[in-house]
């Protein structure tokens, strides 16, 4: 059997991808490029959050003594990030509020990533068998494939449905809220 990337490797790669997209978002000059980068970041974050919620958090709850507390905290962090993403939806990238929200979002994401990589992932690696980590990695990869890679990828959101809810609906297979 071929060795596949485990959940920690998959999620860490997502973290680096998000860092790169934040860099593009913060360095892009034309508002249209910034808008596109923000939409791509929205999709990346939602794909990542749903993959964690479906494939990582149930395991945390099962194998760590404080797993319920950790999973609940992570879900609350995801909700705060998605709130900022929703606030960004439809906001012109040349507005000062856009920049403020990007800074707030990056702070949330950076703190979340740091905690996962420095605290959670090492605990998970100590607690779970490599086979279990690889199974979760497979699940994460499958979940991420259900969402578009870019905002231009069909199908487009239905009228009145924002990008956050649309991406979450695609990844979970459920209709947007």
C-alpha positions in Angstrom: 0.0 0.0 0.0 1.4 3.4 -1.0 2.1 5.8 1.8 -0.3 8.8 1.7 -0.1 12.2 3.4 -1.6 12.1 6.8 -4.1 14.7 8.2 -1.3 16.8 9.8 0.6 17.0 6.5 -2.6 17.9 4.6 -3.7 20.6 7.0 -0.2 22.1 7.4 -0.1 22.3 3.6 -3.4 24.2 3.7 -1.9 26.6 6.2 1.0 27.4 3.9 -1.4 27.9 1.0 -3.5 30.3 3.0 -0.3 32.2 4.0 0.6 32.6 0.3 -2.9 33.8 -0.5 -2.8 36.3 2.3 0.5 37.6 0.9 -1.0 38.0 -2.5 -4.1 39.7 -1.1 -2.0 42.2 0.9 0.5 42.9 -1.9 -2.0 43.1 -4.9 -2.5 46.7 -6.0 -5.4 46.6 -8.4 -8.7 46.2 -6.5 -9.9 43.5 -8.9 -6.8 41.3 -8.0 -7.4 41.9 -4.3 -11.0 41.0 -4.7 -10.1 37.7 -6.5 -7.5 36.9 -3.9 -10.1 37.5 -1.1 -12.6 35.2 -2.8 -9.9 32.5 -3.3 -9.0 32.8 0.4 -12.6 32.5 1.4 -12.9 29.2 -0.5 -9.6 27.9 0.9 -10.6 28.8 4.5 -14.1 27.2 4.2 -12.7 24.1 2.5 -10.2 23.8 5.3 -12.7 24.4 8.1 -15.2 21.9 6.9 -12.5 19.3 6.4 -11.4 19.8 9.9 -14.9 19.7 11.3 -15.8 16.5 9.4 -12.5 14.5 9.8 -10.3 15.9 12.6 -12.7 17.1 15.3 -14.6 13.8 15.8 -11.2 12.1 16.4 -10.1 14.8 18.8 -13.3 14.3 20.8 -12.6 10.6 20.9 -8.9 10.3 21.6 -7.9 13.4 23.7 -9.2 13.8 27.3 -9.9 17.5 26.6 -10.9 16.7 23.0 -14.4 18.1 23.4 -13.1 21.4 24.7 -10.5 21.7 21.9 -13.0 20.8 19.1 -15.5 23.3 20.5 -12.9 26.0 20.7 -11.8 25.3 17.2 -15.3 25.5 15.9 -15.8 28.8 17.6 -12.6 30.0 15.9 -14.0 28.9 12.6 -17.2 30.8 13.2 -15.3 34.0 14.0 -13.3 33.6 10.7 -16.4 32.9 8.7 -18.1 36.0 10.2 -15.2 38.1 9.0 -15.3 36.4 5.6 -19.0 37.2 5.3 -18.3 40.8 6.2 -15.8 40.9 3.3 -18.4 39.6 0.9 -19.5 42.3 -1.5 -17.2 44.8 0.0 -15.1 46.8 -2.5 -11.4 45.9 -2.2 -10.4 49.6 -2.4 -12.4 50.5 0.8 -10.5 51.0 4.1 -12.9 48.6 5.8 -11.7 45.9 3.4 -8.1 46.3 4.6 -9.3 46.3 8.3 -11.1 43.1 7.8 -8.2 41.4 6.0 -5.9 42.4 8.9 -8.4 41.0 11.5 -8.9 37.8 9.5 -5.1 37.2 9.2 -4.7 37.7 12.9 -7.5 35.1 13.6 -6.0 32.6 11.1 -2.5 33.1 12.3 -3.4 32.4 15.9 -5.5 29.4 14.9 -2.6 28.0 12.7 0.0 28.6 15.4 -2.1 26.7 18.1 -2.8 23.8 15.8 0.8 23.4 14.6 2.5 24.0 18.0 0.0 22.3 20.3 -2.7 20.2 18.7 -0.8 18.5 15.9 2.1 17.2 18.2 -0.5 15.9 20.6 -2.4 14.2 17.8 0.8 12.6 16.4 1.6 11.2 19.9 -1.9 9.9 20.4 -3.0 8.5 17.0 -1.6 5.6 15.0 -0.1 6.6 11.7 -2.8 4.6 9.9 -5.5 6.6 11.6 -3.7 9.9 10.7 -3.5 8.7 7.1 -7.2 7.8 7.0 -8.1 11.2 8.3 -5.8 12.7 5.6 -7.7 10.8 2.9 -11.0 12.1 4.3 -9.7 15.7 4.4 -8.5 15.4 0.7 -12.0 14.1 -0.3 -13.8 16.9 1.5 -11.6 19.5 -0.1 -12.3 18.2 -3.6 -16.0 18.8 -3.2 -15.5 22.6 -3.2 -14.4 24.8 -6.1 -10.7 25.8 -6.2 -11.6 29.3 -7.3 -14.6 31.6 -7.3 -14.8 31.3 -11.1 -15.4 27.6 -10.9 -19.1 26.7 -11.5 -21.6 26.2 -10.2 -22.1 29.8 -9.2 -23.9 30.7 -6.0 -27.7 31.1 -6.2 -29.0 34.7 -5.9 -28.8 35.8 -2.3 -26.3 33.2 -1.3 -22.9 34.5 -0.4 -19.6 32.8 -1.2 -19.0 31.5 2.3 -22.3 29.7 2.5 -22.1 28.5 -1.1 -18.6 27.0 -0.5 -19.7 25.5 2.8 -22.7 23.9 1.1 -20.6 22.4 -1.7 -18.0 21.0 0.7 -20.6 19.5 3.1 -23.0 18.4 0.3 -25.8 20.3 2.1 -27.8 23.3 0.8 -26.5 26.7 1.9 -28.1 28.1 5.0 
